[in-house]
Amino acid sequence: MKMRSIPPKKASNGFVLIVVLVMILLSALLGISTVKATSLSESYANNVRTQSLATTRAQSILRYCEDIVRDFEVNAGESYPTLVGRIELTEIENEFDVSAKWRQVDSWGANSQIAIEVAHVDVSGKNQGSGKCVIQKMKDGSYLITSRAQSNPGAASVADIWFQSILRSEASKLNSEGGMT
């Protein structure tokens, strides 16, 4: 029987080790960039959600305050007797008037005599924060209503949304159309 000789192994230069280390490094960099991209996407989605919540709150506050004005005009404030007293009756020219109360920081403070605080309650009855509105009469008889709401007050990501509407009273509609006042 003839014995085969095994050829001697070549000396390794460590090339395979270097290739494996480079592949591990590339895999780690790819993993890190994927985690950062996911985190950025999640942050973006949270910001969109935060802004959407604040927008919804500001809109609902605006509608609520419009109802207060309608009640004040039609029913002399029977439905909201404690809130109609907060309507600012100092008349302004228009929404751009620099003396408008909504432009003044004090009007939105905790001790404001004219800001109407509105709690936002979800369907389960849990308070989800609050917002405010300021109502001011205009010289043409209409009312300028400004609402402001924040989502997640005190959190790292906060959206502060403002809305305005001009609600024309029946008296101002008649007057502007040439009818009797």
ROTILO-747818 format. One record per residue (C-alpha): x, y, z. Coordinates in steps of 0.5 Angstrom, whole numbers, padded with zeros to 4 digits, always signed. Layout:
N
XYZ...
//
This chain:
181
+0000+0000+0000+0002+0007-0002+0002+0012+0003+0000+0019+0000+0003+0025+0003-0001+0031+0005+0002+0037+0002+0004+0042+0007+0000+0048+0009+0001+0055+0006+0003+0060+0012-0003+0065+0013-0002+0072+0012-0008+0074+0016-0012+0076+0010-0018+0072+0012-0018+0075+0019-0018+0082+0016-0024+0081+0011-0028+0078+0016-0026+0084+0021-0028+0089+0015-0035+0085+0014-0037+0086+0021-0035+0093+0021-0039+0094+0015-0045+0090+0018-0045+0094+0025-0045+0101+0021-0051+0099+0017-0054+0097+0023-0053+0103+0027-0055+0107+0021-0062+0103+0020-0063+0104+0028-0062+0112+0027-0066+0112+0021-0072+0108+0025-0071+0113+0030-0072+0119+0026-0078+0116+0023-0081+0115+0029-0079+0122+0031-0082+0125+0025-0089+0121+0026-0089+0123+0033-0089+0131+0031-0094+0130+0026-0099+0127+0031-0097+0132+0036-0099+0137+0031-0105+0134+0029-0108+0133+0036-0106+0141+0037-0110+0143+0031-0116+0138+0033-0116+0142+0040-0115+0149+0037-0121+0148+0032-0126+0145+0037-0124+0151+0042-0126+0155+0036-0132+0152+0035-0134+0152+0043-0133+0160+0043-0137+0161+0037-0142+0158+0041-0141+0162+0047-0142+0168+0042-0148+0166+0039-0151+0164+0045-0149+0172+0048-0153+0174+0041-0159+0170+0041-0160+0168+0048-0157+0174+0052-0152+0169+0055-0157+0164+0058-0153+0158+0056-0146+0160+0058-0148+0165+0064-0141+0165+0067-0137+0166+0060-0140+0171+0057-0138+0176+0062-0131+0174+0059-0132+0177+0052-0128+0183+0051-0133+0189+0049-0128+0194+0047-0129+0194+0040-0123+0194+0035-0123+0196+0028-0121+0189+0025-0117+0183+0026-0110+0187+0024-0111+0192+0030-0105+0192+0034-0109+0194+0040-0113+0187+0039-0113+0183+0046-0111+0177+0043-0104+0180+0041-0103+0181+0048-0099+0176+0052-0103+0178+0059-0109+0176+0055-0107+0169+0055-0104+0168+0062-0107+0164+0068-0110+0171+0071-0113+0173+0065-0120+0176+0066-0122+0175+0058-0119+0168+0056-0124+0163+0056-0120+0156+0059-0123+0150+0055-0121+0143+0057-0121+0138+0052-0124+0131+0054-0123+0125+0050-0129+0119+0049-0127+0116+0056-0127+0122+0060-0120+0123+0061-0118+0130+0061-0113+0131+0055-0110+0138+0056-0114+0145+0055-0113+0151+0051-0116+0158+0051-0120+0163+0047-0121+0170+0047-0127+0174+0044-0127+0181+0042-0132+0185+0039-0131+0189+0033-0133+0196+0031-0138+0193+0025-0142+0189+0030-0138+0182+0029-0134+0178+0034-0126+0176+0033-0125+0169+0036-0118+0167+0037-0117+0160+0040-0110+0157+0042-0108+0150+0044-0102+0146+0045-0101+0139+0045-0097+0135+0050-0095+0142+0055-0089+0141+0058-0086+0135+0054-0080+0135+0049-0085+0136+0043-0090+0141+0043-0094+0144+0038-0098+0151+0039-0103+0152+0034-0108+0158+0033-0114+0159+0030-0118+0165+0028-0125+0166+0026-0130+0173+0025-0137+0171+0027-0142+0176+0024-0148+0177+0028-0155+0178+0026-0155+0185+0027-0148+0187+0023-0151+0182+0017-0157+0187+0017-0153+0193+0017-0148+0191+0012-0154+0189+0007-0157+0196+0008-0163+0193+0012-0165+0196+0019-0161+0195+0025
//
